[in-house]
């Protein structure tokens, strides 16, 4: 039984609308979907659509139903919900990426959106170098009966995998550094623009002897960051010689090794741009071993604005990339596509990172 302040209307009993106090209900039993429908004065089918994140419900109706669900503490039965909608309410996160903090940030964003919509998340690390890589991911999706999958770079850059999953009836949203698919299927981050900001920043500080540690060549993000940085330097009349460009692996160790190469040259750079924060931390270590003081002797710039960047000493100038937001956006897009059955048009999702200047930036010593 539902107890509340009520008033009689032609339509039946509805909650009183006393503006002086919020509407509240007290249930003497576990609330049901019928309780929600009666209190919201809508059909059970409309409540079900709201629960399942269908886009075909008016915003004011959705807000009213969501408020009542929260107030009476209604929780849909997962098994009944799945049977009624023919869904598993499971999403997958597929990745092969060496940056643990990046994975955690993306995962937190996906979890934020999936929990809000009543979905659970299944995480699947994979090995893209395995010849059966695509078949193994497909088997994982089918075994778990996933409603959809978020793909992280560089796995997301594999068109054959995306096509394999689509053919298996699994919806996919890809987080990518370039528009490799239809807008409904991607969250695109424009790293090349942010890398251009780094070039502008170093030139404005007065640096001309600049070193660059790229990401691994099989990452599209590495190419996009290199393109933006090198092209922007060229616009300032600066050409990076090959000996000042070293490929890294997006790891601390590779940043350390690359910095050793750059700083070991007689004409060592006065600034180094590392293509992620992990490698920038490696540059710090190499500089310390050589007795170089950051930023007096060496300016260092990273990329991603991971938690590490603000904890280093001095704090690291870096490109702030909203990684958690990208995970959330990808999951929200995926859930919307599942709810709409791909019937509703879903537009582009794009992110432009920006440079955040901290203590590791300074003009070159004279």
Secondary structure by P-SEA (a helix, b strand, c coil): ccccccccccccccccccccccbbbbbcccccaaaaaaaacccaaaaaaaaaccccccaaaaaaaaaaaaaacccccaaaaaaaaccccbbbbbbbcccaaaaaaaaaaaaaaaaaabbbbbbbbbbccccaaaaaaaaaaaaacccbbbbcccccccaaaaaaaaaacbbbbbbccccccccccccccaaaaaaaaaaaaaaaacccbbbbbbcccccaaaaaaaaaaaaaaaaaccccccccbbbbcccaaaaaaaaaaaaaccccccbbbbccaaaaaaaaaaaaaacccccccbbbbbcccccccccccccccccccaaaaaaaaaaaaaaaaaaacccbbbbbbbbbbbbbbccccccccc
